[in-house]
Amino acid sequence: MNKVKRFLQTFIQSATLKHDFYNHLFHSHWSLTLNYLLVLAIILQILGGLINLWHFRPSKFRILKNQVISALSIFPEELVIKIDRGFLSTNYYKPYFFRLNQKRFQPLVVVDETAETKKILEYNSVILLSATNIVVSNKWQQQKPFIFPLPSASLQIDHKTIINNIPIIYRSLVSVYQLALIYFIVFLPAWLLFQQFILITILITIYLFICNLKQKHHWQRNSLYHIAYHASTTPIMLTFILMTVFRFNFIYLLISQTLLTTLFFYLMLRIKKVEK
């Protein structure tokens, strides 16, 4: 309980730029900062995992799974999709739109052997199967979707084949969901945290270099790293929330940098006052 209380006190004082606390950091050991950052990273890792678990909770997966099976069961009996040596062909005279919900406007998959890559934007689909490629929408950069070649093996997709393989599709969906949970609960939060700490370390190094150039006296670099990492508490928390809760992506780099810059130089002014 004392350790929890001590961490909370350190967290609050770091996030609120407590004057006396930062003055004390000039004479503290590196272990204080390392332990603090480690505990903070573990807490955020758990928090991010719980948030992602809520987004991809089993109840939502069951609904999605039932929608997929239901949509596959009404696959057109007259439609035949063939893939042979990396080329796709159909016996349809028009594109086929596969939707999880027939009332839903956005299709999940569109099969159009005459379509170009950019057609995925017009169809507003998640996946586009063209004559030679599998095109997957990119929500971060819509103009640059992911493009993969079709498999070279021979494959035929029709109503009978799908109905016969629904049990295999069912098990495959469960396996994909389990792997997705591991990714979103464990690896994604860890990767986001790693990106943040790398970015903040680079920013701190740059800021310290600039400050040392401008100051008439040379501040102790180790002490400044202490206060800089503690001062990054608020940017780390806000950026992590933006990425996990609100699903921000590239913009978090700019947000994190802006917040850290503001807090760091504000902190520098306070340290300067303390030293006087």
C-alpha positions as protocol buffer text, in pm:
chain_id: "A"
residue {
  index: 1
  type: MET
  ca { x: 0 y: 0 z: 0 }
}
residue {
  index: 2
  type: ASN
  ca { x: 287 y: 236 z: 76 }
}
residue {
  index: 3
  type: LYS
  ca { x: 436 y: 170 z: -268 }
}
residue {
  index: 4
  type: VAL
  ca { x: 103 y: 247 z: -435 }
}
residue {
  index: 5
  type: LYS
  ca { x: 67 y: 566 z: -236 }
}
residue {
  index: 6
  type: ARG
  ca { x: 424 y: 666 z: -317 }
}
residue {
  index: 7
  type: PHE
  ca { x: 369 y: 607 z: -689 }
}
residue {
  index: 8
  type: LEU
  ca { x: 47 y: 809 z: -688 }
}
residue {
  index: 9
  type: GLN
  ca { x: 222 y: 1095 z: -514 }
}
residue {
  index: 10
  type: THR
  ca { x: 505 y: 1084 z: -767 }
}
residue {
  index: 11
  type: PHE
  ca { x: 259 y: 1066 z: -1055 }
}
residue {
  index: 12
  type: ILE
  ca { x: 54 y: 1364 z: -935 }
}
residue {
  index: 13
  type: GLN
  ca { x: 362 y: 1573 z: -860 }
}
residue {
  index: 14
  type: SER
  ca { x: 514 y: 1486 z: -1198 }
}
residue {
  index: 15
  type: ALA
  ca { x: 195 y: 1556 z: -1392 }
}
residue {
  index: 16
  type: THR
  ca { x: 127 y: 1885 z: -1215 }
}
residue {
  index: 17
  type: LEU
  ca { x: 491 y: 2004 z: -1228 }
}
residue {
  index: 18
  type: LYS
  ca { x: 518 y: 2034 z: -850 }
}
residue {
  index: 19
  type: HIS
  ca { x: 790 y: 2289 z: -776 }
}
residue {
  index: 20
  type: ASP
  ca { x: 940 y: 2126 z: -467 }
}
residue {
  index: 21
  type: PHE
  ca { x: 928 y: 1778 z: -617 }
}
residue {
  index: 22
  type: TYR
  ca { x: 1125 y: 1880 z: -927 }
}
residue {
  index: 23
  type: ASN
  ca { x: 1376 y: 2062 z: -712 }
}
residue {
  index: 24
  type: HIS
  ca { x: 1425 y: 1737 z: -519 }
}
residue {
  index: 25
  type: LEU
  ca { x: 1485 y: 1546 z: -846 }
}
residue {
  index: 26
  type: PHE
  ca { x: 1816 y: 1731 z: -893 }
}
residue {
  index: 27
  type: HIS
  ca { x: 1960 y: 1521 z: -613 }
}
residue {
  index: 28
  type: SER
  ca { x: 1769 y: 1194 z: -666 }
}
residue {
  index: 29
  type: HIS
  ca { x: 1906 y: 866 z: -797 }
}
residue {
  index: 30
  type: TRP
  ca { x: 1833 y: 732 z: -1146 }
}
residue {
  index: 31
  type: SER
  ca { x: 1652 y: 434 z: -994 }
}
residue {
  index: 32
  type: LEU
  ca { x: 1366 y: 662 z: -885 }
}
residue {
  index: 33
  type: THR
  ca { x: 1297 y: 770 z: -1243 }
}
residue {
  index: 34
  type: LEU
  ca { x: 1348 y: 424 z: -1394 }
}
residue {
  index: 35
  type: ASN
  ca { x: 1113 y: 260 z: -1145 }
}
residue {
  index: 36
  type: TYR
  ca { x: 855 y: 531 z: -1199 }
}
residue {
  index: 37
  type: LEU
  ca { x: 866 y: 497 z: -1578 }
}
residue {
  index: 38
  type: LEU
  ca { x: 849 y: 119 z: -1555 }
}
residue {
  index: 39
  type: VAL
  ca { x: 542 y: 121 z: -1331 }
}
residue {
  index: 40
  type: LEU
  ca { x: 379 y: 389 z: -1547 }
}
residue {
  index: 41
  type: ALA
  ca { x: 441 y: 179 z: -1859 }
}
residue {
  index: 42
  type: ILE
  ca { x: 293 y: -133 z: -1696 }
}
residue {
  index: 43
  type: ILE
  ca { x: -18 y: 56 z: -1585 }
}
residue {
  index: 44
  type: LEU
  ca { x: -69 y: 203 z: -1931 }
}
residue {
  index: 45
  type: GLN
  ca { x: -10 y: -139 z: -2088 }
}
residue {
  index: 46
  type: ILE
  ca { x: -284 y: -289 z: -1872 }
}
residue {
  index: 47
  type: LEU
  ca { x: -514 y: 9 z: -1931 }
}
residue {
  index: 48
  type: GLY
  ca { x: -462 y: -7 z: -2307 }
}
residue {
  index: 49
  type: GLY
  ca { x: -527 y: -381 z: -2306 }
}
residue {
  index: 50
  type: LEU
  ca { x: -854 y: -339 z: -2114 }
}
residue {
  index: 51
  type: ILE
  ca { x: -970 y: -62 z: -2348 }
}
residue {
  index: 52
  type: ASN
  ca { x: -895 y: -274 z: -2656 }
}
residue {
  index: 53
  type: LEU
  ca { x: -1065 y: -573 z: -2493 }
}
residue {
  index: 54
  type: TRP
  ca { x: -1376 y: -358 z: -2454 }
}
residue {
  index: 55
  type: HIS
  ca { x: -1360 y: -255 z: -2821 }
}
residue {
  index: 56
  type: PHE
  ca { x: -1321 y: -618 z: -2932 }
}
residue {
  index: 57
  type: ARG
  ca { x: -1524 y: -786 z: -2658 }
}
residue {
  index: 58
  type: PRO
  ca { x: -1659 y: -1140 z: -2717 }
}
residue {
  index: 59
  type: SER
  ca { x: -2021 y: -1023 z: -2744 }
}
residue {
  index: 60
  type: LYS
  ca { x: -1935 y: -804 z: -3044 }
}
residue {
  index: 61
  type: PHE
  ca { x: -1740 y: -1089 z: -3202 }
}
residue {
  index: 62
  type: ARG
  ca { x: -2037 y: -1325 z: -3167 }
}
residue {
  index: 63
  type: ILE
  ca { x: -2257 y: -1075 z: -3352 }
}
residue {
  index: 64
  type: LEU
  ca { x: -1992 y: -1032 z: -3622 }
}
residue {
  index: 65
  type: LYS
  ca { x: -1944 y: -1409 z: -3653 }
}
residue {
  index: 66
  type: ASN
  ca { x: -2318 y: -1467 z: -3693 }
}
residue {
  index: 67
  type: GLN
  ca { x: -2338 y: -1192 z: -3953 }
}
residue {
  index: 68
  type: VAL
  ca { x: -2053 y: -1346 z: -4153 }
}
residue {
  index: 69
  type: ILE
  ca { x: -2209 y: -1694 z: -4147 }
}
residue {
  index: 70
  type: SER
  ca { x: -2550 y: -1552 z: -4236 }
}
residue {
  index: 71
  type: ALA
  ca { x: -2410 y: -1348 z: -4523 }
}
residue {
  index: 72
  type: LEU
  ca { x: -2215 y: -1645 z: -4660 }
}
residue {
  index: 73
  type: SER
  ca { x: -2526 y: -1867 z: -4649 }
}
residue {
  index: 74
  type: ILE
  ca { x: -2702 y: -1639 z: -4901 }
}
residue {
  index: 75
  type: PHE
  ca { x: -2408 y: -1630 z: -5142 }
}
residue {
  index: 76
  type: PRO
  ca { x: -2559 y: -1624 z: -5496 }
}
residue {
  index: 77
  type: GLU
  ca { x: -2606 y: -1975 z: -5631 }
}
residue {
  index: 78
  type: GLU
  ca { x: -2527 y: -1865 z: -5986 }
}
residue {
  index: 79
  type: LEU
  ca { x: -2201 y: -1685 z: -5899 }
}
residue {
  index: 80
  type: VAL
  ca { x: -1871 y: -1865 z: -5955 }
}
residue {
  index: 81
  type: ILE
  ca { x: -1539 y: -1699 z: -5868 }
}
residue {
  index: 82
  type: LYS
  ca { x: -1226 y: -1865 z: -6002 }
}
residue {
  index: 83
  type: ILE
  ca { x: -865 y: -1789 z: -5911 }
}
residue {
  index: 84
  type: ASP
  ca { x: -605 y: -1962 z: -6128 }
}
residue {
  index: 85
  type: ARG
  ca { x: -232 y: -1884 z: -6132 }
}
residue {
  index: 86
  type: GLY
  ca { x: -284 y: -1544 z: -5975 }
}
residue {
  index: 87
  type: PHE
  ca { x: -572 y: -1433 z: -6197 }
}
residue {
  index: 88
  type: LEU
  ca { x: -935 y: -1390 z: -6093 }
}
residue {
  index: 89
  type: SER
  ca { x: -1239 y: -1436 z: -6315 }
}
residue {
  index: 90
  type: THR
  ca { x: -1615 y: -1461 z: -6256 }
}
residue {
  index: 91
  type: ASN
  ca { x: -1924 y: -1553 z: -6456 }
}
residue {
  index: 92
  type: TYR
  ca { x: -2096 y: -1234 z: -6337 }
}
residue {
  index: 93
  type: TYR
  ca { x: -2149 y: -943 z: -6573 }
}
residue {
  index: 94
  type: LYS
  ca { x: -2136 y: -696 z: -6283 }
}
residue {
  index: 95
  type: PRO
  ca { x: -1939 y: -649 z: -5956 }
}
residue {
  index: 96
  type: TYR
  ca { x: -2044 y: -858 z: -5657 }
}
residue {
  index: 97
  type: PHE
  ca { x: -2089 y: -677 z: -5324 }
}
residue {
  index: 98
  type: PHE
  ca { x: -2054 y: -886 z: -5011 }
}
residue {
  index: 99
  type: ARG
  ca { x: -2208 y: -721 z: -4703 }
}
residue {
  index: 100
  type: LEU
  ca { x: -2235 y: -846 z: -4347 }
}
residue {
  index: 101
  type: ASN
  ca { x: -2568 y: -671 z: -4322 }
}
residue {
  index: 102
  type: GLN
  ca { x: -2777 y: -616 z: -4633 }
}
residue {
  index: 103
  type: LYS
  ca { x: -2906 y: -290 z: -4488 }
}
residue {
  index: 104
  type: ARG
  ca { x: -2553 y: -164 z: -4437 }
}
residue {
  index: 105
  type: PHE
  ca { x: -2429 y: 63 z: -4713 }
}
residue {
  index: 106
  type: GLN
  ca { x: -2057 y: -11 z: -4692 }
}
residue {
  index: 107
  type: PRO
  ca { x: -1965 y: -351 z: -4842 }
}
residue {
  index: 108
  type: LEU
  ca { x: -1704 y: -567 z: -4676 }
}
residue {
  index: 109
  type: VAL
  ca { x: -1576 y: -721 z: -5001 }
}
residue {
  index: 110
  type: VAL
  ca { x: -1627 y: -625 z: -5364 }
}
residue {
  index: 111
  type: VAL
  ca { x: -1536 y: -867 z: -5644 }
}
residue {
  index: 112
  type: ASP
  ca { x: -1472 y: -680 z: -5968 }
}
residue {
  index: 113
  type: GLU
  ca { x: -1227 y: -829 z: -6215 }
}
residue {
  index: 114
  type: THR
  ca { x: -1226 y: -513 z: -6427 }
}
residue {
  index: 115
  type: ALA
  ca { x: -1156 y: -272 z: -6140 }
}
residue {
  index: 116
  type: GLU
  ca { x: -837 y: -74 z: -6089 }
}
residue {
  index: 117
  type: THR
  ca { x: -680 y: -27 z: -5745 }
}
residue {
  index: 118
  type: LYS
  ca { x: -830 y: 318 z: -5687 }
}
residue {
  index: 119
  type: LYS
  ca { x: -1179 y: 176 z: -5741 }
}
residue {
  index: 120
  type: ILE
  ca { x: -1183 y: 72 z: -5375 }
}
residue {
  index: 121
  type: LEU
  ca { x: -1239 y: 437 z: -5283 }
}
residue {
  index: 122
  type: GLU
  ca { x: -1544 y: 459 z: -5509 }
}
residue {
  index: 123
  type: TYR
  ca { x: -1688 y: 135 z: -5375 }
}
residue {
  index: 124
  type: ASN
  ca { x: -1604 y: 239 z: -5018 }
}
residue {
  index: 125
  type: SER
  ca { x: -1533 y: -124 z: -4936 }
}
residue {
  index: 126
  type: VAL
  ca { x: -1287 y: -279 z: -4694 }
}
residue {
  index: 127
  type: ILE
  ca { x: -1151 y: -526 z: -4951 }
}
residue {
  index: 128
  type: LEU
  ca { x: -1151 y: -524 z: -5331 }
}
residue {
  index: 129
  type: LEU
  ca { x: -1073 y: -836 z: -5536 }
}
residue {
  index: 130
  type: SER
  ca { x: -958 y: -736 z: -5883 }
}
residue {
  index: 131
  type: ALA
  ca { x: -825 y: -950 z: -6167 }
}
residue {
  index: 132
  type: THR
  ca { x: -477 y: -973 z: -6017 }
}
residue {
  index: 133
  type: ASN
  ca { x: -476 y: -813 z: -5671 }
}
residue {
  index: 134
  type: ILE
  ca { x: -628 y: -809 z: -5325 }
}
residue {
  index: 135
  type: VAL
  ca { x: -673 y: -443 z: -5234 }
}
residue {
  index: 136
  type: VAL
  ca { x: -727 y: -357 z: -4866 }
}
residue {
  index: 137
  type: SER
  ca { x: -840 y: -11 z: -4758 }
}
residue {
  index: 138
  type: ASN
  ca { x: -599 y: 198 z: -4554 }
}
residue {
  index: 139
  type: LYS
  ca { x: -785 y: 410 z: -4300 }
}
residue {
  index: 140
  type: TRP
  ca { x: -471 y: 614 z: -4227 }
}
residue {
  index: 141
  type: GLN
  ca { x: -399 y: 701 z: -4592 }
}
residue {
  index: 142
  type: GLN
  ca { x: -703 y: 637 z: -4806 }
}
residue {
  index: 143
  type: GLN
  ca { x: -523 y: 720 z: -5129 }
}
residue {
  index: 144
  type: LYS
  ca { x: -265 y: 447 z: -5062 }
}
residue {
  index: 145
  type: PRO
  ca { x: -445 y: 119 z: -4995 }
}
residue {
  index: 146
  type: PHE
  ca { x: -256 y: -201 z: -4923 }
}
residue {
  index: 147
  type: ILE
  ca { x: -210 y: -419 z: -5233 }
}
residue {
  index: 148
  type: PHE
  ca { x: -136 y: -792 z: -5229 }
}
residue {
  index: 149
  type: PRO
  ca { x: -112 y: -1034 z: -5523 }
}
residue {
  index: 150
  type: LEU
  ca { x: -370 y: -1308 z: -5559 }
}
residue {
  index: 151
  type: PRO
  ca { x: -256 y: -1659 z: -5462 }
}
residue {
  index: 152
  type: SER
  ca { x: -105 y: -1864 z: -5741 }
}
residue {
  index: 153
  type: ALA
  ca { x: -296 y: -2177 z: -5641 }
}
residue {
  index: 154
  type: SER
  ca { x: -617 y: -2278 z: -5817 }
}
residue {
  index: 155
  type: LEU
  ca { x: -932 y: -2191 z: -5623 }
}
residue {
  index: 156
  type: GLN
  ca { x: -1303 y: -2190 z: -5701 }
}
residue {
  index: 157
  type: ILE
  ca { x: -1560 y: -2012 z: -5484 }
}
residue {
  index: 158
  type: ASP
  ca { x: -1930 y: -2084 z: -5531 }
}
residue {
  index: 159
  type: HIS
  ca { x: -2240 y: -2134 z: -5320 }
}
residue {
  index: 160
  type: LYS
  ca { x: -2190 y: -2510 z: -5272 }
}
residue {
  index: 161
  type: THR
  ca { x: -1823 y: -2473 z: -5176 }
}
residue {
  index: 162
  type: ILE
  ca { x: -1904 y: -2207 z: -4918 }
}
residue {
  index: 163
  type: ILE
  ca { x: -2189 y: -2404 z: -4760 }
}
residue {
  index: 164
  type: ASN
  ca { x: -1971 y: -2715 z: -4733 }
}
residue {
  index: 165
  type: ASN
  ca { x: -1689 y: -2519 z: -4570 }
}
residue {
  index: 166
  type: ILE
  ca { x: -1892 y: -2313 z: -4323 }
}
residue {
  index: 167
  type: PRO
  ca { x: -1767 y: -2523 z: -4025 }
}
residue {
  index: 168
  type: ILE
  ca { x: -1406 y: -2458 z: -4131 }
}
residue {
  index: 169
  type: ILE
  ca { x: -1484 y: -2087 z: -4179 }
}
residue {
  index: 170
  type: TYR
  ca { x: -1642 y: -2081 z: -3834 }
}
residue {
  index: 171
  type: ARG
  ca { x: -1331 y: -2228 z: -3669 }
}
residue {
  index: 172
  type: SER
  ca { x: -1108 y: -1997 z: -3870 }
}
residue {
  index: 173
  type: LEU
  ca { x: -1300 y: -1692 z: -3750 }
}
residue {
  index: 174
  type: VAL
  ca { x: -1256 y: -1803 z: -3389 }
}
residue {
  index: 175
  type: SER
  ca { x: -881 y: -1853 z: -3440 }
}
residue {
  index: 176
  type: VAL
  ca { x: -846 y: -1513 z: -3608 }
}
residue {
  index: 177
  type: TYR
  ca { x: -1036 y: -1349 z: -3323 }
}
residue {
  index: 178
  type: GLN
  ca { x: -811 y: -1510 z: -3062 }
}
residue {
  index: 179
  type: LEU
  ca { x: -498 y: -1393 z: -3244 }
}
residue {
  index: 180
  type: ALA
  ca { x: -648 y: -1046 z: -3282 }
}
residue {
  index: 181
  type: LEU
  ca { x: -716 y: -1029 z: -2908 }
}
residue {
  index: 182
  type: ILE
  ca { x: -353 y: -1114 z: -2832 }
}
residue {
  index: 183
  type: TYR
  ca { x: -238 y: -846 z: -3075 }
}
residue {
  index: 184
  type: PHE
  ca { x: -470 y: -570 z: -2954 }
}
residue {
  index: 185
  type: ILE
  ca { x: -441 y: -648 z: -2582 }
}
residue {
  index: 186
  type: VAL
  ca { x: -68 y: -721 z: -2558 }
}
residue {
  index: 187
  type: PHE
  ca { x: 137 y: -616 z: -2860 }
}
residue {
  index: 188
  type: LEU
  ca { x: -42 y: -301 z: -2979 }
}
residue {
  index: 189
  type: PRO
  ca { x: -34 y: -114 z: -2641 }
}
residue {
  index: 190
  type: ALA
  ca { x: 331 y: -218 z: -2596 }
}
residue {
  index: 191
  type: TRP
  ca { x: 419 y: -93 z: -2944 }
}
residue {
  index: 192
  type: LEU
  ca { x: 242 y: 240 z: -2887 }
}
residue {
  index: 193
  type: LEU
  ca { x: 426 y: 288 z: -2558 }
}
residue {
  index: 194
  type: PHE
  ca { x: 758 y: 200 z: -2719 }
}
residue {
  index: 195
  type: GLN
  ca { x: 697 y: 461 z: -2990 }
}
residue {
  index: 196
  type: GLN
  ca { x: 613 y: 723 z: -2733 }
}
residue {
  index: 197
  type: PHE
  ca { x: 920 y: 664 z: -2517 }
}
residue {
  index: 198
  type: ILE
  ca { x: 1149 y: 663 z: -2821 }
}
residue {
  index: 199
  type: LEU
  ca { x: 998 y: 990 z: -2945 }
}
residue {
  index: 200
  type: ILE
  ca { x: 1017 y: 1152 z: -2604 }
}
residue {
  index: 201
  type: THR
  ca { x: 1378 y: 1040 z: -2554 }
}
residue {
  index: 202
  type: ILE
  ca { x: 1473 y: 1199 z: -2887 }
}
residue {
  index: 203
  type: LEU
  ca { x: 1288 y: 1520 z: -2801 }
}
residue {
  index: 204
  type: ILE
  ca { x: 1447 y: 1540 z: -2457 }
}
residue {
  index: 205
  type: THR
  ca { x: 1795 y: 1496 z: -2605 }
}
residue {
  index: 206
  type: ILE
  ca { x: 1729 y: 1776 z: -2854 }
}
residue {
  index: 207
  type: TYR
  ca { x: 1586 y: 2007 z: -2589 }
}
residue {
  index: 208
  type: LEU
  ca { x: 1875 y: 1949 z: -2352 }
}
residue {
  index: 209
  type: PHE
  ca { x: 2124 y: 2017 z: -2628 }
}
residue {
  index: 210
  type: ILE
  ca { x: 1953 y: 2347 z: -2712 }
}
residue {
  index: 211
  type: CYS
  ca { x: 1930 y: 2449 z: -2345 }
}
residue {
  index: 212
  type: ASN
  ca { x: 2297 y: 2375 z: -2282 }
}
residue {
  index: 213
  type: LEU
  ca { x: 2393 y: 2585 z: -2581 }
}
residue {
  index: 214
  type: LYS
  ca { x: 2192 y: 2883 z: -2462 }
}
residue {
  index: 215
  type: GLN
  ca { x: 2282 y: 2872 z: -2093 }
}
residue {
  index: 216
  type: LYS
  ca { x: 2587 y: 3051 z: -1959 }
}
residue {
  index: 217
  type: HIS
  ca { x: 2648 y: 2763 z: -1721 }
}
residue {
  index: 218
  type: HIS
  ca { x: 2628 y: 2391 z: -1791 }
}
residue {
  index: 219
  type: TRP
  ca { x: 2344 y: 2218 z: -1609 }
}
residue {
  index: 220
  type: GLN
  ca { x: 2394 y: 1861 z: -1502 }
}
residue {
  index: 221
  type: ARG
  ca { x: 2261 y: 1646 z: -1785 }
}
residue {
  index: 222
  type: ASN
  ca { x: 2163 y: 1354 z: -1561 }
}
residue {
  index: 223
  type: SER
  ca { x: 1949 y: 1580 z: -1342 }
}
residue {
  index: 224
  type: LEU
  ca { x: 1779 y: 1732 z: -1643 }
}
residue {
  index: 225
  type: TYR
  ca { x: 1696 y: 1390 z: -1781 }
}
residue {
  index: 226
  type: HIS
  ca { x: 1529 y: 1316 z: -1448 }
}
residue {
  index: 227
  type: ILE
  ca { x: 1303 y: 1616 z: -1460 }
}
residue {
  index: 228
  type: ALA
  ca { x: 1242 y: 1586 z: -1835 }
}
residue {
  index: 229
  type: TYR
  ca { x: 1113 y: 1230 z: -1812 }
}
residue {
  index: 230
  type: HIS
  ca { x: 893 y: 1315 z: -1516 }
}
residue {
  index: 231
  type: ALA
  ca { x: 767 y: 1623 z: -1703 }
}
residue {
  index: 232
  type: SER
  ca { x: 664 y: 1396 z: -1991 }
}
residue {
  index: 233
  type: THR
  ca { x: 404 y: 1225 z: -1770 }
}
residue {
  index: 234
  type: THR
  ca { x: 115 y: 1436 z: -1895 }
}
residue {
  index: 235
  type: PRO
  ca { x: 212 y: 1412 z: -2266 }
}
residue {
  index: 236
  type: ILE
  ca { x: 247 y: 1035 z: -2233 }
}
residue {
  index: 237
  type: MET
  ca { x: -93 y: 998 z: -2066 }
}
residue {
  index: 238
  type: LEU
  ca { x: -281 y: 1229 z: -2303 }
}
residue {
  index: 239
  type: THR
  ca { x: -120 y: 1084 z: -2614 }
}
residue {
  index: 240
  type: PHE
  ca { x: -188 y: 728 z: -2502 }
}
residue {
  index: 241
  type: ILE
  ca { x: -554 y: 812 z: -2438 }
}
residue {
  index: 242
  type: LEU
  ca { x: -585 y: 976 z: -2779 }
}
residue {
  index: 243
  type: MET
  ca { x: -441 y: 665 z: -2945 }
}
residue {
  index: 244
  type: THR
  ca { x: -633 y: 398 z: -2754 }
}
residue {
  index: 245
  type: VAL
  ca { x: -968 y: 561 z: -2677 }
}
residue {
  index: 246
  type: PHE
  ca { x: -1013 y: 803 z: -2969 }
}
residue {
  index: 247
  type: ARG
  ca { x: -801 y: 601 z: -3216 }
}
residue {
  index: 248
  type: PHE
  ca { x: -571 y: 885 z: -3317 }
}
residue {
  index: 249
  type: ASN
  ca { x: -279 y: 774 z: -3532 }
}
residue {
  index: 250
  type: PHE
  ca { x: -20 y: 991 z: -3704 }
}
residue {
  index: 251
  type: ILE
  ca { x: -142 y: 1310 z: -3543 }
}
residue {
  index: 252
  type: TYR
  ca { x: -35 y: 1183 z: -3199 }
}
residue {
  index: 253
  type: LEU
  ca { x: 327 y: 1254 z: -3295 }
}
residue {
  index: 254
  type: LEU
  ca { x: 250 y: 1623 z: -3335 }
}
residue {
  index: 255
  type: ILE
  ca { x: 35 y: 1632 z: -3021 }
}
residue {
  index: 256
  type: SER
  ca { x: 297 y: 1457 z: -2811 }
}
residue {
  index: 257
  type: GLN
  ca { x: 573 y: 1680 z: -2937 }
}
residue {
  index: 258
  type: THR
  ca { x: 372 y: 1997 z: -2874 }
}
residue {
  index: 259
  type: LEU
  ca { x: 273 y: 1897 z: -2521 }
}
residue {
  index: 260
  type: LEU
  ca { x: 622 y: 1787 z: -2429 }
}
residue {
  index: 261
  type: THR
  ca { x: 778 y: 2102 z: -2570 }
}
residue {
  index: 262
  type: THR
  ca { x: 538 y: 2325 z: -2377 }
}
residue {
  index: 263
  type: LEU
  ca { x: 578 y: 2138 z: -2049 }
}
residue {
  index: 264
  type: PHE
  ca { x: 953 y: 2103 z: -2079 }
}
residue {
  index: 265
  type: PHE
  ca { x: 1032 y: 2467 z: -2142 }
}
residue {
  index: 266
  type: TYR
  ca { x: 783 y: 2574 z: -1879 }
}
residue {
  index: 267
  type: LEU
  ca { x: 965 y: 2343 z: -1642 }
}
residue {
  index: 268
  type: MET
  ca { x: 1299 y: 2490 z: -1744 }
}
residue {
  index: 269
  type: LEU
  ca { x: 1177 y: 2832 z: -1635 }
}
residue {
  index: 270
  type: ARG
  ca { x: 1078 y: 2696 z: -1297 }
}
residue {
  index: 271
  type: ILE
  ca { x: 1412 y: 2520 z: -1252 }
}
residue {
  index: 272
  type: LYS
  ca { x: 1593 y: 2838 z: -1337 }
}
residue {
  index: 273
  type: LYS
  ca { x: 1403 y: 3016 z: -1064 }
}
residue {
  index: 274
  type: VAL
  ca { x: 1488 y: 2742 z: -818 }
}
residue {
  index: 275
  type: GLU
  ca { x: 1857 y: 2762 z: -898 }
}
residue {
  index: 276
  type: LYS
  ca { x: 1860 y: 3134 z: -835 }
}
